Amino acid sequence: MQAMQIMIQDRRAQFRLLLVGALWLTAALAEYAIMRQPGNAWFLPRDLQVRFSAIPLQQISTEFPIFAQTIAASVLGVWLMRCARGGAFIICGICAFVELVYEFGQRSDFSAWLIPILPSVWPLEHVPDYLGRGTFSVDHVLAIMLGGVISYLVVLNTIPAKR
């Protein structure tokens, strides 16, 4: 009986993780598609594009997609790996670390050091094309770190503690 309750709790926790991760990912994608420049939301009618362009959130929402995708990647990573609380810390930390490396890779001095040491294998062969070409922002770094902490807190609140 008790084993059945634990299994049901685990399934509910896994479903909540999937749902929370999917919602954060949807929020990040919606912000990318809708709240950016009016021409980006090509799938929306033109009058809706114009209405969204008038919303003043565009000036303060530049960090939201990075914040949301850090949370989504961390929560979905924990869901995919079916981690306990200790493993969740590692997954959330890895996701935040990868985001931070990519953000620091936008700096030309850091990318000049990083690109030569990257191996030229399948998943990494196009990485040099992206590094050093973007714009580094301290606000993005703060959004990534805050997203990593919040994702870990969400996971801790979702995964039941072992008794």
MARVEX-367934 format. One record per residue: residue number from 1; x, y, z of N, C-alpha, C in turn; residue in one letter; chain. Coordinates in pm, 1 decimal. Atoms other than C-alpha are relative to their C-alpha. Layout:
<recs>
{rec NUM; {X; Y; Z}; {X; Y; Z}; {X; Y; Z}; a; A}
...
</recs>
This chain:
<recs>
{rec 1; {81.5; -118.8; 0.0}; {0.0; 0.0; 0.0}; {86.1; 125.4; 0.0}; m; A}
{rec 2; {-87.2; -116.8; -9.4}; {272.4; 243.0; 95.8}; {85.8; 15.3; -125.7}; q; A}
{rec 3; {-77.7; -5.4; 123.8}; {477.6; 151.9; -211.2}; {-83.8; 55.6; -114.3}; a; A}
{rec 4; {90.2; -51.6; 102.2}; {174.7; 226.9; -427.9}; {-15.8; 151.5; 13.4}; m; A}
{rec 5; {11.6; -143.8; -22.9}; {136.2; 571.6; -269.1}; {125.9; 73.5; -44.1}; q; A}
{rec 6; {-126.2; -61.7; 40.9}; {503.7; 648.0; -329.4}; {8.9; 4.6; -152.0}; i; A}
{rec 7; {-2.2; 2.9; 144.9}; {470.9; 542.2; -693.1}; {-94.9; 104.5; -59.3}; m; A}
{rec 8; {95.4; -100.7; 46.6}; {164.2; 764.6; -739.6}; {55.4; 139.7; 21.5}; i; A}
{rec 9; {-62.0; -129.7; -26.0}; {343.6; 1058.6; -576.4}; {110.5; 29.6; -100.9}; q; A}
{rec 10; {-108.3; -18.3; 96.0}; {641.2; 1004.4; -806.4}; {-55.7; 33.4; -138.1}; d; A}
{rec 11; {61.3; -29.5; 130.2}; {418.9; 999.4; -1115.9}; {-56.1; 141.6; -3.1}; r; A}
{rec 12; {53.5; -136.0; -6.0}; {244.4; 1317.1; -1005.0}; {111.3; 103.1; -5.6}; r; A}
{rec 13; {-113.5; -92.9; 1.5}; {577.8; 1487.3; -941.2}; {60.2; 7.8; -140.0}; a; A}
{rec 14; {-55.6; 0.2; 134.9}; {707.2; 1381.2; -1282.2}; {-91.2; 74.5; -97.4}; q; A}
{rec 15; {93.9; -71.7; 86.4}; {391.6; 1510.4; -1451.0}; {7.1; 150.4; 25.7}; f; A}
{rec 16; {-12.4; -143.1; -32.3}; {422.2; 1842.7; -1266.4}; {127.6; 58.7; -57.0}; r; A}
{rec 17; {-125.8; -48.5; 58.0}; {785.0; 1874.8; -1374.8}; {-14.1; 20.1; -150.6}; l; A}
{rec 18; {21.5; -11.9; 144.5}; {688.8; 1810.6; -1736.7}; {-87.6; 120.8; -31.4}; l; A}
{rec 19; {91.4; -110.5; 22.8}; {403.5; 2059.8; -1716.3}; {67.0; 134.6; 26.0}; l; A}
{rec 20; {-68.5; -126.1; -32.1}; {610.5; 2333.2; -1548.7}; {106.9; 31.3; -104.4}; v; A}
{rec 21; {-103.1; -22.2; 101.6}; {898.6; 2286.9; -1793.0}; {-59.2; 40.7; -133.1}; g; A}
{rec 22; {64.6; -33.7; 127.5}; {666.5; 2295.2; -2093.7}; {-59.9; 140.6; 4.1}; a; A}
{rec 23; {56.0; -135.5; -12.3}; {494.6; 2610.5; -1965.2}; {108.7; 107.0; -7.7}; l; A}
{rec 24; {-109.5; -97.8; 7.3}; {825.6; 2792.7; -1914.1}; {57.0; 7.0; -141.4}; w; A}
{rec 25; {-48.9; 1.2; 137.6}; {941.8; 2683.6; -2259.1}; {-97.3; 72.2; -92.2}; l; A}
{rec 26; {101.1; -70.1; 78.3}; {616.1; 2805.2; -2410.4}; {6.0; 150.1; 24.4}; t; A}
{rec 27; {-10.7; -143.1; -31.9}; {652.3; 3137.8; -2229.4}; {120.6; 62.4; -69.0}; a; A}
{rec 28; {-119.6; -53.0; 66.8}; {1005.8; 3182.4; -2365.2}; {-22.0; 12.1; -150.2}; a; A}
{rec 29; {25.5; -4.1; 144.0}; {899.7; 3095.2; -2719.2}; {-101.5; 107.6; -36.1}; l; A}
{rec 30; {99.6; -103.6; 26.4}; {595.9; 3322.8; -2699.2}; {62.3; 138.3; 9.0}; a; A}
{rec 31; {-65.1; -130.4; -12.2}; {812.2; 3610.6; -2583.2}; {89.9; 26.2; -119.3}; e; A}
{rec 32; {-82.3; -15.0; 119.8}; {1056.1; 3550.1; -2866.8}; {-85.7; 36.6; -120.6}; y; A}
{rec 33; {80.6; -16.3; 120.7}; {777.6; 3533.1; -3122.2}; {-89.3; 122.8; 1.5}; a; A}
{rec 34; {102.8; -103.5; -2.6}; {529.7; 3792.5; -3003.4}; {51.5; 134.9; 47.6}; i; A}
{rec 35; {-35.4; -127.6; -61.3}; {694.3; 4056.8; -2787.8}; {120.2; 68.1; -65.1}; m; A}
{rec 36; {-112.0; -63.3; 70.0}; {990.2; 4124.0; -3015.2}; {-52.6; 93.3; -107.5}; r; A}
{rec 37; {41.8; -91.2; 107.0}; {973.3; 4336.3; -3327.8}; {-125.6; -52.5; -69.0}; q; A}
{rec 38; {128.4; 42.7; 56.6}; {634.7; 4329.6; -3503.6}; {12.7; -100.0; -114.5}; p; A}
{rec 39; {-13.4; 91.0; 113.1}; {762.8; 4143.8; -3810.4}; {35.5; -141.7; 38.3}; g; A}
{rec 40; {-39.1; 134.0; -42.3}; {880.9; 3846.5; -3605.9}; {-117.7; -94.9; 12.1}; n; A}
{rec 41; {118.0; 84.9; -18.0}; {530.5; 3720.0; -3539.6}; {-76.9; -10.5; -131.3}; a; A}
{rec 42; {57.5; 8.2; 133.6}; {459.8; 3644.4; -3905.7}; {-127.4; -81.9; -4.2}; w; A}
{rec 43; {117.3; 85.7; 0.5}; {196.1; 3387.4; -3812.4}; {-123.7; 69.2; 56.8}; f; A}
{rec 44; {112.8; -74.9; -53.9}; {-23.0; 3649.7; -3644.0}; {-52.6; 98.4; -103.9}; l; A}
{rec 45; {52.7; -103.3; 89.6}; {-256.5; 3885.3; -3830.2}; {71.5; 133.4; 23.5}; p; A}
{rec 46; {-76.3; -125.4; -4.8}; {-101.7; 4225.0; -3904.3}; {-50.4; 94.5; 109.4}; r; A}
{rec 47; {49.8; -91.0; -102.9}; {-334.7; 4418.8; -3669.8}; {41.9; -45.1; 140.1}; d; A}
{rec 48; {-50.5; 48.1; -128.7}; {-233.3; 4194.2; -3378.5}; {148.5; 31.7; 16.2}; l; A}
{rec 49; {-141.8; -33.2; -6.2}; {132.6; 4248.1; -3463.7}; {18.7; 145.8; 41.4}; q; A}
{rec 50; {-10.7; -141.7; -32.6}; {82.0; 4623.1; -3445.3}; {-38.8; 24.3; 145.3}; v; A}
{rec 51; {41.1; -15.6; -140.8}; {-101.8; 4595.4; -3112.2}; {109.2; -47.4; 95.0}; r; A}
{rec 52; {-107.3; 49.4; -85.8}; {177.7; 4385.8; -2960.9}; {121.2; 92.4; -2.5}; f; A}
{rec 53; {-115.7; -89.0; 7.6}; {438.2; 4632.0; -3082.3}; {-18.2; 123.5; 86.6}; s; A}
{rec 54; {25.4; -118.0; -83.2}; {270.3; 4906.1; -2877.3}; {17.5; -28.8; 148.9}; a; A}
{rec 55; {-14.7; 35.0; -141.5}; {315.4; 4716.9; -2548.9}; {140.5; 40.5; 46.2}; i; A}
{rec 56; {-131.8; -48.6; -43.6}; {598.0; 4882.3; -2351.1}; {87.5; -105.6; 65.8}; p; A}
{rec 57; {-81.3; 104.8; -60.7}; {721.8; 4547.8; -2215.1}; {122.7; -35.2; -82.3}; l; A}
{rec 58; {-114.1; 33.7; 84.8}; {962.3; 4520.2; -2508.0}; {130.0; 56.3; 55.9}; q; A}
{rec 59; {-121.8; -62.1; -52.5}; {1207.7; 4752.7; -2333.8}; {54.6; -74.9; 121.2}; q; A}
{rec 60; {-47.2; 66.5; -121.5}; {1222.8; 4546.2; -2015.1}; {0.5; -151.9; -12.0}; i; A}
{rec 61; {13.4; 144.8; 10.9}; {1170.6; 4194.6; -2151.2}; {113.6; -67.0; -76.6}; s; A}
{rec 62; {-107.5; 60.2; 78.4}; {1502.3; 4134.6; -2324.8}; {65.3; -118.9; 70.6}; t; A}
{rec 63; {-63.0; 109.4; -73.9}; {1626.9; 3902.8; -2048.8}; {-97.0; -113.9; 28.6}; e; A}
{rec 64; {98.0; 103.1; -36.0}; {1302.9; 3708.0; -2000.6}; {19.0; -131.1; -75.3}; f; A}
{rec 65; {-15.5; 130.4; 67.2}; {1360.2; 3446.0; -2274.4}; {117.8; -81.4; 53.0}; p; A}
{rec 66; {-115.6; 72.4; -53.1}; {1703.3; 3356.8; -2134.5}; {-32.6; -54.8; 138.4}; i; A}
{rec 67; {45.0; 41.4; -132.1}; {1559.4; 3341.9; -1783.2}; {-93.8; -120.4; -11.3}; f; A}
{rec 68; {99.8; 105.9; 14.9}; {1267.4; 3125.0; -1898.8}; {59.5; -126.6; -60.8}; a; A}
{rec 69; {-56.2; 120.9; 60.1}; {1474.0; 2891.7; -2115.8}; {95.4; -70.0; 95.8}; q; A}
{rec 70; {-82.8; 63.9; -102.2}; {1715.3; 2831.1; -1826.8}; {-86.9; -83.1; 93.2}; t; A}
{rec 71; {91.9; 74.9; -86.0}; {1423.8; 2729.7; -1606.1}; {-55.5; -120.3; -75.2}; i; A}
{rec 72; {59.1; 109.5; 77.5}; {1265.7; 2520.0; -1882.2}; {100.9; -112.1; -22.3}; a; A}
{rec 73; {-100.9; 103.5; 26.1}; {1589.0; 2338.5; -1970.0}; {32.9; -77.0; 127.6}; a; A}
{rec 74; {-32.6; 66.7; -126.2}; {1664.9; 2264.8; -1605.6}; {-111.9; -92.0; 45.4}; s; A}
{rec 75; {113.2; 80.4; -46.7}; {1317.6; 2143.4; -1514.1}; {-24.5; -118.7; -93.4}; v; A}
{rec 76; {18.8; 111.0; 93.5}; {1281.0; 1936.7; -1832.0}; {115.4; -99.4; 7.1}; l; A}
{rec 77; {-112.9; 90.6; -18.7}; {1630.2; 1794.6; -1777.4}; {-18.6; -89.3; 121.3}; g; A}
{rec 78; {27.7; 80.2; -120.8}; {1535.5; 1682.7; -1426.3}; {-111.1; -99.8; -29.4}; v; A}
{rec 79; {109.2; 90.5; 35.5}; {1212.9; 1535.4; -1564.8}; {51.2; -114.8; -88.0}; w; A}
{rec 80; {-50.4; 100.4; 93.0}; {1395.7; 1353.4; -1844.5}; {89.8; -101.4; 69.9}; l; A}
{rec 81; {-92.6; 88.7; -70.5}; {1661.4; 1210.7; -1612.9}; {-63.4; -68.0; 121.5}; m; A}
{rec 82; {72.2; 53.9; -117.0}; {1405.9; 1132.3; -1338.2}; {88.7; 1.2; 124.1}; r; A}
{rec 83; {-95.1; -16.1; -109.2}; {1642.5; 1265.9; -1076.3}; {-68.9; 14.6; 134.3}; c; A}
{rec 84; {40.6; -32.4; -135.7}; {1607.9; 1279.7; -703.7}; {48.9; 142.1; 29.0}; a; A}
{rec 85; {-37.4; -137.2; -33.8}; {1682.8; 1601.8; -518.2}; {148.6; 29.2; -22.3}; r; A}
{rec 86; {-143.3; -21.2; 20.0}; {2060.8; 1558.2; -528.6}; {37.1; 8.8; -147.0}; g; A}
{rec 87; {-24.3; -4.0; 143.8}; {2064.2; 1485.1; -899.0}; {-58.4; 124.3; -64.1}; g; A}
{rec 88; {61.8; -122.0; 52.4}; {1835.0; 1781.2; -958.7}; {94.1; 119.5; 14.8}; a; A}
{rec 89; {-97.3; -108.2; -19.1}; {2099.3; 2013.0; -815.7}; {105.8; -3.5; -109.7}; f; A}
{rec 90; {-102.9; 14.8; 103.2}; {2354.0; 1876.0; -1061.5}; {-55.8; 39.3; -137.3}; i; A}
{rec 91; {59.9; -31.6; 130.1}; {2117.5; 1901.0; -1362.1}; {-24.6; 150.0; -12.8}; i; A}
{rec 92; {25.2; -145.0; 4.1}; {2011.6; 2258.0; -1276.9}; {131.6; 76.6; -11.1}; c; A}
{rec 93; {-130.9; -64.7; 7.9}; {2375.6; 2352.8; -1226.3}; {62.6; -13.2; -137.7}; g; A}
{rec 94; {-55.2; 21.3; 134.7}; {2480.8; 2200.9; -1559.5}; {-70.8; 88.6; -101.7}; i; A}
{rec 95; {75.3; -84.4; 94.9}; {2202.4; 2380.9; -1747.4}; {39.1; 146.7; 13.7}; c; A}
{rec 96; {-40.5; -139.3; -21.4}; {2292.7; 2715.0; -1590.1}; {144.0; 21.7; -47.1}; a; A}
{rec 97; {-139.3; -12.6; 41.2}; {2663.7; 2651.3; -1655.1}; {12.3; 7.6; -152.0}; f; A}
{rec 98; {-4.0; -2.1; 146.8}; {2605.4; 2576.6; -2025.1}; {-49.5; 134.7; -52.6}; v; A}
{rec 99; {50.7; -131.6; 39.8}; {2398.1; 2894.1; -2058.1}; {103.9; 108.7; 26.0}; e; A}
{rec 100; {-101.9; -100.2; -33.9}; {2670.8; 3094.9; -1883.4}; {119.2; -7.4; -94.6}; l; A}
{rec 101; {-111.9; 13.6; 93.8}; {2945.5; 2953.5; -2105.4}; {-37.5; 59.4; -134.8}; v; A}
{rec 102; {43.0; -57.0; 127.2}; {2743.2; 3044.2; -2412.7}; {-6.5; 153.1; 8.7}; y; A}
{rec 103; {9.0; -146.1; -14.0}; {2678.0; 3394.1; -2278.9}; {139.5; 63.0; 3.9}; e; A}
{rec 104; {-136.3; -53.3; -2.8}; {3044.6; 3451.4; -2195.7}; {69.6; -22.0; -134.2}; f; A}
{rec 105; {-54.5; 23.2; 133.4}; {3123.8; 3305.9; -2538.1}; {-32.2; 112.2; -97.1}; g; A}
{rec 106; {31.9; -115.3; 83.3}; {2965.8; 3618.0; -2683.5}; {107.2; 108.0; 10.2}; q; A}
{rec 107; {-110.9; -95.0; -14.7}; {3262.2; 3816.2; -2553.5}; {113.5; -43.9; -92.3}; r; A}
{rec 108; {-102.9; 35.5; 98.1}; {3535.6; 3830.8; -2815.2}; {126.5; -54.7; 66.6}; s; A}
{rec 109; {-120.4; 50.4; -66.4}; {3820.3; 3778.3; -2564.2}; {-19.0; -143.0; 51.3}; d; A}
{rec 110; {27.3; 135.1; -48.3}; {3658.2; 3470.0; -2412.8}; {-14.3; -98.3; -115.9}; f; A}
{rec 111; {17.6; 90.0; 114.4}; {3556.6; 3323.4; -2750.0}; {132.0; -25.4; -71.6}; s; A}
{rec 112; {-132.0; 21.1; 60.7}; {3911.9; 3374.6; -2881.5}; {77.5; -108.3; 75.8}; a; A}
{rec 113; {-65.1; 104.3; -79.0}; {4031.1; 3150.4; -2596.9}; {-74.0; -133.3; -15.0}; w; A}
{rec 114; {79.7; 122.1; -2.4}; {3743.2; 2898.2; -2617.2}; {-2.6; -73.0; -134.4}; l; A}
{rec 115; {17.0; 63.1; 131.8}; {3713.6; 2833.9; -2992.8}; {115.4; -93.3; -36.4}; i; A}
{rec 116; {-107.5; 93.2; 37.1}; {4062.2; 2682.7; -3043.5}; {1.4; -130.7; 79.4}; p; A}
{rec 117; {-4.5; 123.2; -79.0}; {4013.7; 2428.7; -2764.7}; {-122.8; -88.2; -20.0}; i; A}
{rec 118; {118.5; 82.2; 26.6}; {3672.0; 2306.5; -2886.0}; {33.3; -107.3; -103.3}; l; A}
{rec 119; {-22.3; 104.1; 99.9}; {3688.8; 1970.7; -3063.2}; {-95.8; 18.4; -117.4}; p; A}
{rec 120; {82.6; -13.9; 119.3}; {3553.6; 1962.6; -3416.0}; {-75.5; -129.7; -24.2}; s; A}
{rec 121; {84.1; 118.6; 10.6}; {3299.7; 1685.2; -3363.2}; {-143.4; 43.8; -26.6}; v; A}
{rec 122; {133.1; -31.3; 47.8}; {2936.6; 1665.7; -3468.7}; {-76.8; 104.6; 80.9}; w; A}
{rec 123; {85.9; -101.3; -60.8}; {2748.9; 1855.5; -3199.5}; {68.1; 135.5; 17.8}; p; A}
{rec 124; {-72.5; -125.1; -26.9}; {3020.3; 2119.0; -3158.1}; {58.3; 65.5; -124.9}; l; A}
{rec 125; {-67.0; -52.5; 118.8}; {3124.8; 2179.8; -3518.7}; {-51.2; 137.0; -43.0}; e; A}
{rec 126; {53.7; -130.6; 39.2}; {2897.0; 2482.7; -3566.1}; {6.6; 102.9; 112.2}; h; A}
{rec 127; {-8.3; -92.2; -113.6}; {2958.0; 2638.6; -3223.7}; {88.7; 121.3; -29.8}; v; A}
{rec 128; {-81.8; -119.2; 28.8}; {3243.4; 2863.8; -3347.5}; {-71.4; 104.1; -86.5}; p; A}
{rec 129; {75.3; -95.5; 81.0}; {2997.3; 3020.8; -3592.9}; {-84.6; 93.1; 85.5}; d; A}
{rec 130; {87.9; -78.9; -86.5}; {2786.2; 3147.0; -3301.6}; {75.1; 78.4; 106.4}; y; A}
{rec 131; {-73.7; -66.9; -107.1}; {3049.4; 3243.6; -3047.0}; {70.0; 125.1; -51.3}; l; A}
{rec 132; {-70.0; -123.5; 33.4}; {3192.5; 3592.1; -3048.8}; {-77.2; 92.3; -91.8}; g; A}
{rec 133; {77.6; -82.9; 93.2}; {2920.3; 3727.7; -3276.6}; {-118.2; 68.8; 66.1}; r; A}
{rec 134; {113.8; -58.8; -69.5}; {2651.7; 3812.5; -3022.4}; {44.1; 115.6; 87.5}; g; A}
{rec 135; {-32.1; -108.2; -93.3}; {2640.1; 4074.2; -2754.7}; {-7.1; -54.6; 141.3}; t; A}
{rec 136; {-6.7; 42.7; -139.3}; {2747.3; 3994.5; -2402.3}; {-75.2; 100.8; 85.3}; f; A}
{rec 137; {74.2; -88.0; -88.9}; {2523.5; 4134.3; -2130.4}; {5.8; -54.3; 142.1}; s; A}
{rec 138; {-0.9; 39.1; -140.6}; {2564.3; 4126.2; -1754.4}; {-142.3; -31.3; 45.4}; v; A}
{rec 139; {139.9; 28.4; -32.5}; {2184.4; 4134.7; -1733.2}; {-36.9; -142.4; -39.1}; d; A}
{rec 140; {24.9; 138.0; 40.7}; {2176.2; 3805.8; -1924.9}; {62.6; -96.8; 99.3}; h; A}
{rec 141; {-66.9; 85.2; -98.2}; {2425.6; 3655.7; -1679.8}; {-83.3; -7.9; 127.5}; v; A}
{rec 142; {84.2; -1.0; -119.6}; {2207.9; 3762.1; -1387.0}; {-130.1; -77.3; -22.2}; l; A}
{rec 143; {122.4; 73.5; 30.9}; {1896.2; 3623.6; -1558.8}; {25.4; -150.6; -1.3}; a; A}
{rec 144; {-35.1; 142.4; 2.4}; {2070.6; 3289.8; -1613.9}; {18.7; -53.3; 141.6}; i; A}
{rec 145; {-24.0; 45.2; -137.7}; {2186.8; 3266.1; -1253.2}; {-130.2; -4.6; 79.8}; m; A}
{rec 146; {128.6; -1.3; -68.5}; {1844.3; 3363.7; -1120.9}; {-89.5; -113.3; -50.8}; l; A}
{rec 147; {77.0; 110.5; 55.9}; {1679.7; 3114.6; -1357.5}; {46.7; -134.9; 52.2}; g; A}
{rec 148; {-52.3; 125.0; -55.3}; {1909.3; 2837.6; -1234.2}; {-42.6; -22.6; 143.6}; g; A}
{rec 149; {41.1; 11.8; -140.3}; {1830.1; 2909.1; -869.8}; {-150.1; -27.8; 9.4}; v; A}
{rec 150; {145.3; 19.0; -5.4}; {1456.2; 2936.3; -931.6}; {-39.0; -138.7; -50.9}; i; A}
{rec 151; {33.4; 134.0; 49.4}; {1451.0; 2615.8; -1135.3}; {29.7; -105.8; 105.5}; s; A}
{rec 152; {-31.5; 95.7; -105.4}; {1621.2; 2429.4; -852.0}; {-103.9; 7.1; 111.8}; y; A}
{rec 153; {102.9; -13.1; -103.0}; {1370.3; 2569.2; -603.0}; {-133.1; -59.4; -45.8}; l; A}
{rec 154; {122.2; 60.9; 54.3}; {1081.9; 2465.8; -830.7}; {9.6; -151.9; 8.0}; v; A}
{rec 155; {-18.8; 144.6; -4.1}; {1226.2; 2115.8; -854.6}; {-6.1; -51.4; 142.7}; v; A}
{rec 156; {4.6; 41.5; -139.5}; {1278.0; 2094.2; -478.4}; {-143.4; 0.6; 51.6}; l; A}
{rec 157; {138.7; -8.3; -43.6}; {918.6; 2199.5; -427.3}; {-86.2; -108.0; -64.4}; n; A}
{rec 158; {79.3; 98.3; 72.9}; {795.4; 1940.0; -677.9}; {34.2; -143.4; 38.5}; t; A}
{rec 159; {-42.3; 137.1; -30.6}; {999.9; 1629.7; -594.2}; {-24.1; -26.9; 149.0}; i; A}
{rec 160; {23.1; 28.7; -141.6}; {877.0; 1469.5; -270.6}; {128.2; -49.4; 68.7}; p; A}
{rec 161; {-117.6; 41.1; -76.9}; {1139.8; 1419.4; -0.2}; {-15.3; -147.0; 39.5}; a; A}
{rec 162; {0.1; 139.8; -41.2}; {1235.4; 1060.0; 80.5}; {-15.7; -5.5; 151.7}; k; A}
{rec 163; {22.0; 12.8; -145.8}; {1113.4; 952.5; 422.0}; {51.4; -129.4; 50.5}; r; A}
</recs>
